Amino acid sequence: MKSGVIGIATGDLTTVDSFSEEIEKGDDSLASCVEIVSEIRSADGELLGQFGRAAMDQYVDTNSVEINGNSIRTGEKSEIRTQYTEFLLSVDGFVIVKNSGGIFALDLIGKHENVSIERAEVNLNSFISGHSGFTPWKVGFYGKSGNADNGVVHGNEIWDDPELGPLLESQRKNQLGIDIEWRGYEIKMMLTESGYLNIYQPGDFGNTGFMRLVRDEIVPHISH
């Protein structure tokens, strides 16, 4: 995985075992499953976390169309669909699901392990303060008084812009595209206030690096 939504556990969460369950609702049976596929270890054998998959049946409302002779009837009906995601679970108490559609896995794992796992809120101003010298190529801001109270700015050396630089540095931010150096890697990444992280470069960045980057560089700036 090179992208995902971060969830933070309140309580003791280090590893989980595979599990499944079924819930009867009327005439239907709704199944859910968490499968641990592999362990993630450092080069010296230290356990960093687990890679897994999750799936869950859910009711969804869909549009329906029925032809009855010379008339057409439209409406809504409820049907069962199975959601699926992949995830990384860290021994340091956070979970990364592949995208926002996989948030259900946080609830599945949390309920099974009797802990609360909430989508992370990242303080981007704190992140910036802890990473001097990086160059943003995208900044999303909000909370500014006046006619333009939010927006997204793209460019090179944004902080150095004589008009926008000081303004952007002082505002609350909801997304940040940056290039940083980390453990010998040149990282090009996007980070949002709502806990989404996407690594664009390097292309060979794997699960181990992704999990360590979140632990070292993102988790310290998450609001609890």
CYANA upper distance limits for C-alpha pairs under 8 A (distance plus 0.5 A):
  1 MET  CA     98 LYS  CA      7.74
  1 MET  CA    206 GLY  CA      6.88
  1 MET  CA    207 ASN  CA      6.02
  1 MET  CA    210 PHE  CA      7.71
  2 LYS  CA    198 ASN  CA      6.54
  2 LYS  CA    199 ILE  CA      5.79
  2 LYS  CA    200 TYR  CA      8.17
  2 LYS  CA    205 PHE  CA      7.29
  2 LYS  CA    206 GLY  CA      7.33
  2 LYS  CA    207 ASN  CA      7.71
  2 LYS  CA    210 PHE  CA      6.84
  3 SER  CA     98 LYS  CA      6.81
  3 SER  CA     99 ASN  CA      7.94
  3 SER  CA    196 TYR  CA      7.93
  3 SER  CA    197 LEU  CA      5.89
  3 SER  CA    198 ASN  CA      4.61
  3 SER  CA    199 ILE  CA      6.48
  4 GLY  CA     96 ILE  CA      6.18
  4 GLY  CA     97 VAL  CA      5.75
  4 GLY  CA     98 LYS  CA      4.77
  4 GLY  CA     99 ASN  CA      5.45
  4 GLY  CA    100 SER  CA      8.15
  4 GLY  CA    196 TYR  CA      6.17
  4 GLY  CA    197 LEU  CA      6.11
  4 GLY  CA    198 ASN  CA      7.10
  5 VAL  CA     96 ILE  CA      5.84
  5 VAL  CA     97 VAL  CA      5.80
  5 VAL  CA     98 LYS  CA      6.90
  5 VAL  CA     99 ASN  CA      6.15
  5 VAL  CA    100 SER  CA      6.81
  5 VAL  CA    103 ILE  CA      8.29
  5 VAL  CA    119 ARG  CA      7.81
  5 VAL  CA    120 ALA  CA      8.43
  5 VAL  CA    195 GLY  CA      5.96
  5 VAL  CA    196 TYR  CA      4.88
  5 VAL  CA    197 LEU  CA      6.94
  6 ILE  CA     94 PHE  CA      7.45
  6 ILE  CA     95 VAL  CA      6.34
  6 ILE  CA     96 ILE  CA      4.99
  6 ILE  CA     97 VAL  CA      7.16
  6 ILE  CA    119 ARG  CA      6.50
  6 ILE  CA    120 ALA  CA      6.12
  6 ILE  CA    195 GLY  CA      5.72
  6 ILE  CA    196 TYR  CA      6.85
  6 ILE  CA    197 LEU  CA      8.24
  7 GLY  CA     94 PHE  CA      6.10
  7 GLY  CA     95 VAL  CA      5.55
  7 GLY  CA     96 ILE  CA      6.57
  7 GLY  CA     97 VAL  CA      8.35
  7 GLY  CA    106 LEU  CA      7.42
  7 GLY  CA    117 ILE  CA      6.32
  7 GLY  CA    118 GLU  CA      5.67
  7 GLY  CA    119 ARG  CA      4.74
  7 GLY  CA    120 ALA  CA      5.59
  7 GLY  CA    195 GLY  CA      8.07
  8 ILE  CA     93 GLY  CA      6.97
  8 ILE  CA     94 PHE  CA      5.11
  8 ILE  CA     95 VAL  CA      7.02
  8 ILE  CA    117 ILE  CA      5.77
  8 ILE  CA    118 GLU  CA      5.95
  8 ILE  CA    119 ARG  CA      6.85
  8 ILE  CA    120 ALA  CA      6.31
  9 ALA  CA     13 LEU  CA      7.18
  9 ALA  CA     93 GLY  CA      6.00
  9 ALA  CA     94 PHE  CA      6.24
  9 ALA  CA     95 VAL  CA      8.27
  9 ALA  CA    110 GLY  CA      8.28
  9 ALA  CA    115 VAL  CA      7.08
  9 ALA  CA    116 SER  CA      6.07
  9 ALA  CA    117 ILE  CA      4.70
  9 ALA  CA    118 GLU  CA      7.04
 10 THR  CA     93 GLY  CA      8.48
 10 THR  CA    115 VAL  CA      6.55
 10 THR  CA    116 SER  CA      5.75
 10 THR  CA    117 ILE  CA      6.78
 11 GLY  CA    115 VAL  CA      5.89
 11 GLY  CA    116 SER  CA      7.47
 12 ASP  CA     93 GLY  CA      7.53
 12 ASP  CA    115 VAL  CA      7.57
 13 LEU  CA     91 VAL  CA      7.31
 13 LEU  CA     92 ASP  CA      7.97
 13 LEU  CA     93 GLY  CA      5.53
 13 LEU  CA     94 PHE  CA      8.25
 13 LEU  CA    113 GLU  CA      7.95
 13 LEU  CA    115 VAL  CA      7.91
 14 THR  CA     49 GLY  CA      7.96
 14 THR  CA     89 LEU  CA      8.13
 14 THR  CA     90 SER  CA      6.86
 14 THR  CA     91 VAL  CA      4.38
 14 THR  CA     92 ASP  CA      6.75
 14 THR  CA     93 GLY  CA      6.26
 15 THR  CA     49 GLY  CA      7.33
 15 THR  CA     50 GLN  CA      7.53
 15 THR  CA     89 LEU  CA      7.52
 15 THR  CA     90 SER  CA      7.86
 15 THR  CA     91 VAL  CA      6.63
 16 VAL  CA     36 ILE  CA      8.18
 16 VAL  CA    109 ILE  CA      8.41
 16 VAL  CA    113 GLU  CA      8.09
 17 ASP  CA     35 GLU  CA      8.12
 17 ASP  CA     36 ILE  CA      7.07
 18 SER  CA     33 CYS  CA      8.12
 18 SER  CA     34 VAL  CA      5.88
 18 SER  CA     35 GLU  CA      5.08
 18 SER  CA     36 ILE  CA      5.86
 19 PHE  CA     33 CYS  CA      6.31
 19 PHE  CA     34 VAL  CA      5.91
 19 PHE  CA     35 GLU  CA      7.13
 20 SER  CA     31 ALA  CA      7.86
 20 SER  CA     32 SER  CA      6.07
 20 SER  CA     33 CYS  CA      4.62
 20 SER  CA     34 VAL  CA      6.77
 21 GLU  CA     31 ALA  CA      6.29
 21 GLU  CA     32 SER  CA      6.02
 21 GLU  CA     33 CYS  CA      7.06
 22 GLU  CA     29 SER  CA      6.81
 22 GLU  CA     30 LEU  CA      5.96
 22 GLU  CA     31 ALA  CA      4.82
 22 GLU  CA     32 SER  CA      6.91
 23 ILE  CA     29 SER  CA      6.16
 23 ILE  CA     30 LEU  CA      5.65
 23 ILE  CA     31 ALA  CA      6.93
 24 GLU  CA     28 ASP  CA      6.39
 24 GLU  CA     29 SER  CA      5.06
 24 GLU  CA     30 LEU  CA      6.81
 25 LYS  CA     29 SER  CA      6.61
 25 LYS  CA     30 LEU  CA      7.76
 30 LEU  CA     56 MET  CA      8.08
 30 LEU  CA     57 ASP  CA      5.76
 30 LEU  CA     58 GLN  CA      7.45
 31 ALA  CA     56 MET  CA      6.43
 31 ALA  CA     57 ASP  CA      5.98
 32 SER  CA     54 ALA  CA      8.12
 32 SER  CA     55 ALA  CA      6.12
 32 SER  CA     56 MET  CA      4.62
 32 SER  CA     57 ASP  CA      6.70
 33 CYS  CA     54 ALA  CA      6.15
 33 CYS  CA     55 ALA  CA      5.88
 33 CYS  CA     56 MET  CA      6.92
 34 VAL  CA     52 GLY  CA      7.64
 34 VAL  CA     53 ARG  CA      6.36
 34 VAL  CA     54 ALA  CA      4.93
 34 VAL  CA     55 ALA  CA      7.17
 34 VAL  CA    105 ALA  CA      8.50
 34 VAL  CA    108 LEU  CA      8.30
 34 VAL  CA    109 ILE  CA      8.11
 35 GLU  CA     52 GLY  CA      5.99
 35 GLU  CA     53 ARG  CA      5.72
 35 GLU  CA     54 ALA  CA      6.75
 36 ILE  CA     50 GLN  CA      7.33
 36 ILE  CA     51 PHE  CA      6.65
 36 ILE  CA     52 GLY  CA      4.77
 36 ILE  CA     53 ARG  CA      7.04
 37 VAL  CA     50 GLN  CA      8.06
 37 VAL  CA     51 PHE  CA      6.23
 37 VAL  CA     52 GLY  CA      5.44
 37 VAL  CA     53 ARG  CA      7.65
 38 SER  CA     50 GLN  CA      6.35
 38 SER  CA     51 PHE  CA      5.83
 38 SER  CA     52 GLY  CA      7.40
 39 GLU  CA     47 LEU  CA      7.77
 39 GLU  CA     48 LEU  CA      8.34
 39 GLU  CA     49 GLY  CA      6.54
 39 GLU  CA     50 GLN  CA      4.93
 39 GLU  CA     51 PHE  CA      6.69
 40 ILE  CA     47 LEU  CA      6.67
 40 ILE  CA     48 LEU  CA      6.04
 40 ILE  CA     49 GLY  CA      5.60
 40 ILE  CA     50 GLN  CA      5.81
 40 ILE  CA     51 PHE  CA      7.35
 40 ILE  CA    207 ASN  CA      8.05
 40 ILE  CA    208 THR  CA      6.95
 41 ARG  CA     45 GLY  CA      5.89
 41 ARG  CA     46 GLU  CA      5.75
 41 ARG  CA     47 LEU  CA      5.00
 41 ARG  CA     48 LEU  CA      5.74
 41 ARG  CA     49 GLY  CA      7.53
 41 ARG  CA    208 THR  CA      7.76
 42 SER  CA     46 GLU  CA      5.65
 42 SER  CA     47 LEU  CA      7.14
 42 SER  CA     48 LEU  CA      7.24
 42 SER  CA    208 THR  CA      7.67
 47 LEU  CA     91 VAL  CA      8.09
 48 LEU  CA     90 SER  CA      6.47
 48 LEU  CA     91 VAL  CA      6.30
 48 LEU  CA     92 ASP  CA      8.46
 48 LEU  CA    208 THR  CA      8.18
 48 LEU  CA    211 MET  CA      8.41
 49 GLY  CA     88 LEU  CA      7.54
 49 GLY  CA     89 LEU  CA      5.86
 49 GLY  CA     90 SER  CA      4.71
 49 GLY  CA     91 VAL  CA      5.65
 50 GLN  CA     88 LEU  CA      6.24
 50 GLN  CA     89 LEU  CA      5.65
 50 GLN  CA     90 SER  CA      7.08
 51 PHE  CA     86 GLU  CA      8.07
 51 PHE  CA     87 PHE  CA      6.43
 51 PHE  CA     88 LEU  CA      5.23
 51 PHE  CA     89 LEU  CA      6.99
 52 GLY  CA     86 GLU  CA      6.27
 52 GLY  CA     87 PHE  CA      5.83
 52 GLY  CA     88 LEU  CA      6.88
 52 GLY  CA     89 LEU  CA      8.32
 53 ARG  CA     84 TYR  CA      7.95
 53 ARG  CA     85 THR  CA      6.33
 53 ARG  CA     86 GLU  CA      4.81
 53 ARG  CA     87 PHE  CA      6.50
 54 ALA  CA     84 TYR  CA      6.23
 54 ALA  CA     85 THR  CA      5.93
 54 ALA  CA     86 GLU  CA      6.71
 54 ALA  CA     87 PHE  CA      8.16
 54 ALA  CA    105 ALA  CA      6.59
 55 ALA  CA     82 THR  CA      6.99
 55 ALA  CA     83 GLN  CA      5.86
 55 ALA  CA     84 TYR  CA      4.88
 55 ALA  CA     85 THR  CA      7.06
 55 ALA  CA    105 ALA  CA      8.18
 56 MET  CA     82 THR  CA      5.88
 56 MET  CA     83 GLN  CA      5.79
 56 MET  CA     84 TYR  CA      7.28
 56 MET  CA    104 PHE  CA      8.45
 57 ASP  CA     80 ILE  CA      6.76
 57 ASP  CA     81 ARG  CA      6.06
 57 ASP  CA     82 THR  CA      4.78
 57 ASP  CA     83 GLN  CA      6.81
 58 GLN  CA     80 ILE  CA      5.96
 58 GLN  CA     81 ARG  CA      6.07
 58 GLN  CA     82 THR  CA      6.73
 58 GLN  CA     83 GLN  CA      7.85
 59 TYR  CA     78 SER  CA      6.64
 59 TYR  CA     79 GLU  CA      5.95
 59 TYR  CA     80 ILE  CA      5.13
 59 TYR  CA     81 ARG  CA      6.91
 60 VAL  CA     78 SER  CA      5.99
 60 VAL  CA     79 GLU  CA      6.10
 60 VAL  CA     80 ILE  CA      6.78
 60 VAL  CA     81 ARG  CA      7.33
 61 ASP  CA     76 GLU  CA      6.77
 61 ASP  CA     77 LYS  CA      6.04
 61 ASP  CA     78 SER  CA      4.98
 61 ASP  CA     79 GLU  CA      7.04
 62 THR  CA     76 GLU  CA      5.94
 62 THR  CA     77 LYS  CA      5.96
 62 THR  CA     78 SER  CA      6.70
 62 THR  CA     79 GLU  CA      7.80
 63 ASN  CA     74 THR  CA      7.77
 63 ASN  CA     75 GLY  CA      6.27
 63 ASN  CA     76 GLU  CA      4.99
 63 ASN  CA     77 LYS  CA      6.90
 64 SER  CA     74 THR  CA      6.11
 64 SER  CA     75 GLY  CA      5.70
 64 SER  CA     76 GLU  CA      5.77
 64 SER  CA     77 LYS  CA      6.77
 65 VAL  CA     72 ILE  CA      7.45
 65 VAL  CA     73 ARG  CA      6.24
 65 VAL  CA     74 THR  CA      5.05
 65 VAL  CA     75 GLY  CA      7.14
 66 GLU  CA     72 ILE  CA      6.23
 66 GLU  CA     73 ARG  CA      5.56
 66 GLU  CA     74 THR  CA      6.89
 67 ILE  CA     71 SER  CA      6.55
 67 ILE  CA     72 ILE  CA      5.13
 67 ILE  CA     73 ARG  CA      6.84
 68 ASN  CA     72 ILE  CA      6.56
 68 ASN  CA     73 ARG  CA      7.91
 83 GLN  CA    101 GLY  CA      8.44
 83 GLN  CA    102 GLY  CA      8.18
 84 TYR  CA    102 GLY  CA      7.27
 85 THR  CA     97 VAL  CA      7.28
 85 THR  CA     98 LYS  CA      6.63
 85 THR  CA     99 ASN  CA      8.21
 85 THR  CA    101 GLY  CA      8.02
 85 THR  CA    102 GLY  CA      5.59
 85 THR  CA    105 ALA  CA      7.96
 86 GLU  CA     97 VAL  CA      6.47
 86 GLU  CA     98 LYS  CA      6.04
 86 GLU  CA    102 GLY  CA      8.03
 87 PHE  CA     95 VAL  CA      7.35
 87 PHE  CA     96 ILE  CA      5.89
 87 PHE  CA     97 VAL  CA      4.83
 87 PHE  CA     98 LYS  CA      6.39
 88 LEU  CA     95 VAL  CA      6.13
 88 LEU  CA     96 ILE  CA      5.58
 88 LEU  CA     97 VAL  CA      7.11
 88 LEU  CA    207 ASN  CA      8.26
 88 LEU  CA    211 MET  CA      7.96
 89 LEU  CA     93 GLY  CA      8.00
 89 LEU  CA     94 PHE  CA      6.61
 89 LEU  CA     95 VAL  CA      4.95
 89 LEU  CA     96 ILE  CA      7.00
 90 SER  CA     94 PHE  CA      5.91
 90 SER  CA     95 VAL  CA      6.66
 90 SER  CA    211 MET  CA      7.60
 92 ASP  CA    215 ARG  CA      8.07
 94 PHE  CA    117 ILE  CA      8.43
 95 VAL  CA    106 LEU  CA      7.83
 97 VAL  CA    102 GLY  CA      6.11
 97 VAL  CA    103 ILE  CA      7.11
 97 VAL  CA    105 ALA  CA      7.77
 97 VAL  CA    106 LEU  CA      8.32
 98 LYS  CA    102 GLY  CA      6.75
 99 ASN  CA    103 ILE  CA      7.91
 99 ASN  CA    196 TYR  CA      8.40
102 GLY  CA    106 LEU  CA      8.36
103 ILE  CA    107 ASP  CA      7.78
103 ILE  CA    119 ARG  CA      8.37
104 PHE  CA    108 LEU  CA      6.86
105 ALA  CA    109 ILE  CA      6.54
106 LEU  CA    110 GLY  CA      6.39
106 LEU  CA    117 ILE  CA      6.22
106 LEU  CA    118 GLU  CA      7.72
107 ASP  CA    111 LYS  CA      6.37
107 ASP  CA    116 SER  CA      8.23
107 ASP  CA    117 ILE  CA      7.25
108 LEU  CA    112 HIS  CA      6.77
109 ILE  CA    113 GLU  CA      6.55
110 GLY  CA    114 ASN  CA      6.15
110 GLY  CA    115 VAL  CA      5.29
110 GLY  CA    116 SER  CA      5.83
110 GLY  CA    117 ILE  CA      6.13
111 LYS  CA    115 VAL  CA      6.93
111 LYS  CA    116 SER  CA      7.92
119 ARG  CA    194 SER  CA      7.81
119 ARG  CA    195 GLY  CA      7.15
120 ALA  CA    194 SER  CA      6.74
120 ALA  CA    195 GLY  CA      5.44
120 ALA  CA    222 ILE  CA      6.86
120 ALA  CA    223 SER  CA      7.80
121 GLU  CA    193 GLU  CA      6.05
121 GLU  CA    194 SER  CA      5.49
121 GLU  CA    195 GLY  CA      6.02
121 GLU  CA    222 ILE  CA      6.10
121 GLU  CA    223 SER  CA      6.14
121 GLU  CA    224 HIS  CA      8.47
122 VAL  CA    127 PHE  CA      8.46
122 VAL  CA    192 THR  CA      7.58
122 VAL  CA    193 GLU  CA      5.12
122 VAL  CA    194 SER  CA      6.84
122 VAL  CA    195 GLY  CA      6.36
122 VAL  CA    218 ILE  CA      7.98
122 VAL  CA    221 HIS  CA      6.30
122 VAL  CA    222 ILE  CA      4.90
122 VAL  CA    223 SER  CA      6.58
123 ASN  CA    127 PHE  CA      6.83
123 ASN  CA    193 GLU  CA      6.79
123 ASN  CA    221 HIS  CA      6.08
123 ASN  CA    222 ILE  CA      6.46
123 ASN  CA    223 SER  CA      7.00
124 LEU  CA    128 ILE  CA      6.61
124 LEU  CA    172 ARG  CA      8.20
124 LEU  CA    173 LYS  CA      6.60
124 LEU  CA    174 ASN  CA      7.68
124 LEU  CA    175 GLN  CA      8.12
124 LEU  CA    176 LEU  CA      8.05
124 LEU  CA    192 THR  CA      8.15
124 LEU  CA    193 GLU  CA      6.79
124 LEU  CA    221 HIS  CA      7.92
125 ASN  CA    129 SER  CA      6.76
125 ASN  CA    172 ARG  CA      7.39
125 ASN  CA    173 LYS  CA      7.44
126 SER  CA    130 GLY  CA      6.84
126 SER  CA    221 HIS  CA      6.52
127 PHE  CA    131 HIS  CA      6.93
127 PHE  CA    217 GLU  CA      8.44
127 PHE  CA    218 ILE  CA      7.86
127 PHE  CA    221 HIS  CA      6.27
128 ILE  CA    132 SER  CA      7.27
134 PHE  CA    178 ILE  CA      7.36
134 PHE  CA    179 ASP  CA      6.64
134 PHE  CA    180 ILE  CA      6.12
135 THR  CA    156 ASN  CA      8.03
135 THR  CA    157 GLU  CA      6.40
135 THR  CA    158 ILE  CA      8.04
135 THR  CA    159 TRP  CA      8.32
135 THR  CA    178 ILE  CA      6.32
135 THR  CA    179 ASP  CA      6.35
135 THR  CA    180 ILE  CA      8.03
136 PRO  CA    155 GLY  CA      8.49
136 PRO  CA    156 ASN  CA      7.57
136 PRO  CA    157 GLU  CA      7.05
136 PRO  CA    158 ILE  CA      6.84
136 PRO  CA    159 TRP  CA      8.09
136 PRO  CA    176 LEU  CA      7.41
136 PRO  CA    177 GLY  CA      6.03
136 PRO  CA    178 ILE  CA      4.74
136 PRO  CA    179 ASP  CA      7.09
137 TRP  CA    154 HIS  CA      6.18
137 TRP  CA    155 GLY  CA      5.61
137 TRP  CA    156 ASN  CA      5.81
137 TRP  CA    157 GLU  CA      7.43
137 TRP  CA    158 ILE  CA      7.19
137 TRP  CA    176 LEU  CA      8.35
137 TRP  CA    177 GLY  CA      5.89
137 TRP  CA    178 ILE  CA      6.26
137 TRP  CA    179 ASP  CA      8.38
138 LYS  CA    152 VAL  CA      7.56
138 LYS  CA    153 VAL  CA      6.13
138 LYS  CA    154 HIS  CA      5.02
138 LYS  CA    155 GLY  CA      6.97
138 LYS  CA    158 ILE  CA      8.39
138 LYS  CA    175 GLN  CA      8.12
138 LYS  CA    176 LEU  CA      6.10
138 LYS  CA    177 GLY  CA      5.01
138 LYS  CA    178 ILE  CA      7.52
139 VAL  CA    152 VAL  CA      6.12
139 VAL  CA    153 VAL  CA      5.77
139 VAL  CA    154 HIS  CA      7.19
139 VAL  CA    168 LEU  CA      8.13
139 VAL  CA    173 LYS  CA      7.58
139 VAL  CA    174 ASN  CA      8.36
139 VAL  CA    175 GLN  CA      6.30
139 VAL  CA    176 LEU  CA      5.30
139 VAL  CA    177 GLY  CA      6.87
140 GLY  CA    150 ASN  CA      8.03
140 GLY  CA    151 GLY  CA      6.21
140 GLY  CA    152 VAL  CA      4.65
140 GLY  CA    153 VAL  CA      6.82
140 GLY  CA    173 LYS  CA      5.99
140 GLY  CA    174 ASN  CA      5.88
140 GLY  CA    175 GLN  CA      5.30
140 GLY  CA    176 LEU  CA      6.89
141 PHE  CA    150 ASN  CA      5.87
141 PHE  CA    151 GLY  CA      6.08
141 PHE  CA    152 VAL  CA      6.87
141 PHE  CA    168 LEU  CA      7.40
141 PHE  CA    171 GLN  CA      6.68
141 PHE  CA    172 ARG  CA      6.14
141 PHE  CA    173 LYS  CA      4.68
141 PHE  CA    174 ASN  CA      6.25
141 PHE  CA    175 GLN  CA      7.80
142 TYR  CA    149 ASP  CA      6.24
142 TYR  CA    150 ASN  CA      4.52
142 TYR  CA    151 GLY  CA      7.12
142 TYR  CA    171 GLN  CA      7.19
142 TYR  CA    172 ARG  CA      6.25
142 TYR  CA    173 LYS  CA      6.67
142 TYR  CA    174 ASN  CA      7.68
143 GLY  CA    149 ASP  CA      6.14
143 GLY  CA    150 ASN  CA      6.91
143 GLY  CA    171 GLN  CA      7.35
143 GLY  CA    172 ARG  CA      6.93
144 LYS  CA    148 ALA  CA      7.51
144 LYS  CA    149 ASP  CA      4.89
144 LYS  CA    150 ASN  CA      6.93
144 LYS  CA    171 GLN  CA      7.15
145 SER  CA    149 ASP  CA      6.11
154 HIS  CA    158 ILE  CA      8.21
157 GLU  CA    161 ASP  CA      7.60
158 ILE  CA    164 LEU  CA      7.83
158 ILE  CA    165 GLY  CA      6.34
159 TRP  CA    164 LEU  CA      7.92
159 TRP  CA    165 GLY  CA      4.67
159 TRP  CA    166 PRO  CA      7.53
159 TRP  CA    168 LEU  CA      8.10
159 TRP  CA    169 GLU  CA      7.72
160 ASP  CA    165 GLY  CA      6.09
161 ASP  CA    165 GLY  CA      5.29
161 ASP  CA    166 PRO  CA      8.43
162 PRO  CA    166 PRO  CA      7.68
163 GLU  CA    167 LEU  CA      7.62
164 LEU  CA    168 LEU  CA      6.47
165 GLY  CA    169 GLU  CA      6.70
166 PRO  CA    170 SER  CA      6.92
167 LEU  CA    171 GLN  CA      7.02
173 LYS  CA    193 GLU  CA      7.64
174 ASN  CA    192 THR  CA      5.97
174 ASN  CA    193 GLU  CA      5.16
174 ASN  CA    194 SER  CA      7.92
175 GLN  CA    190 MET  CA      7.71
175 GLN  CA    191 LEU  CA      6.24
175 GLN  CA    192 THR  CA      4.62
175 GLN  CA    193 GLU  CA      6.48
176 LEU  CA    190 MET  CA      6.19
176 LEU  CA    191 LEU  CA      5.79
176 LEU  CA    192 THR  CA      6.69
177 GLY  CA    188 LYS  CA      8.10
177 GLY  CA    189 MET  CA      6.31
177 GLY  CA    190 MET  CA      4.87
177 GLY  CA    191 LEU  CA      6.96
178 ILE  CA    188 LYS  CA      6.43
178 ILE  CA    189 MET  CA      6.15
178 ILE  CA    190 MET  CA      6.97
179 ASP  CA    186 GLU  CA      7.54
179 ASP  CA    187 ILE  CA      5.99
179 ASP  CA    188 LYS  CA      5.00
179 ASP  CA    189 MET  CA      6.96
180 ILE  CA    186 GLU  CA      6.57
180 ILE  CA    187 ILE  CA      5.72
180 ILE  CA    188 LYS  CA      7.19
181 GLU  CA    185 TYR  CA      6.13
181 GLU  CA    186 GLU  CA      5.35
181 GLU  CA    187 ILE  CA      6.45
182 TRP  CA    186 GLU  CA      7.14
182 TRP  CA    187 ILE  CA      7.42
182 TRP  CA    213 LEU  CA      8.38
185 TYR  CA    202 PRO  CA      7.95
186 GLU  CA    201 GLN  CA      7.82
186 GLU  CA    202 PRO  CA      7.41
187 ILE  CA    199 ILE  CA      7.63
187 ILE  CA    200 TYR  CA      8.11
187 ILE  CA    201 GLN  CA      6.05
187 ILE  CA    202 PRO  CA      6.78
188 LYS  CA    199 ILE  CA      6.63
188 LYS  CA    200 TYR  CA      5.96
188 LYS  CA    201 GLN  CA      5.50
188 LYS  CA    202 PRO  CA      7.80
189 MET  CA    197 LEU  CA      7.67
189 MET  CA    198 ASN  CA      6.04
189 MET  CA    199 ILE  CA      4.96
189 MET  CA    200 TYR  CA      6.02
189 MET  CA    201 GLN  CA      7.56
190 MET  CA    196 TYR  CA      8.41
190 MET  CA    197 LEU  CA      6.18
190 MET  CA    198 ASN  CA      5.63
190 MET  CA    199 ILE  CA      7.13
190 MET  CA    200 TYR  CA      8.33
191 LEU  CA    195 GLY  CA      7.57
191 LEU  CA    196 TYR  CA      6.28
191 LEU  CA    197 LEU  CA      5.12
191 LEU  CA    198 ASN  CA      7.15
192 THR  CA    196 TYR  CA      5.77
192 THR  CA    197 LEU  CA      7.15
199 ILE  CA    205 PHE  CA      8.43
201 GLN  CA    205 PHE  CA      7.88
205 PHE  CA    209 GLY  CA      6.69
205 PHE  CA    210 PHE  CA      7.35
206 GLY  CA    210 PHE  CA      6.61
207 ASN  CA    211 MET  CA      6.53
208 THR  CA    212 ARG  CA      6.72
209 GLY  CA    213 LEU  CA      6.46
210 PHE  CA    214 VAL  CA      6.84
211 MET  CA    215 ARG  CA      6.74
212 ARG  CA    216 ASP  CA      6.44
213 LEU  CA    217 GLU  CA      6.07
213 LEU  CA    218 ILE  CA      7.62
214 VAL  CA    218 ILE  CA      5.32
214 VAL  CA    219 VAL  CA      6.55
215 ARG  CA    219 VAL  CA      5.85
215 ARG  CA    220 PRO  CA      8.17
216 ASP  CA    220 PRO  CA      7.73
217 GLU  CA    221 HIS  CA      8.23
218 ILE  CA    222 ILE  CA      7.29
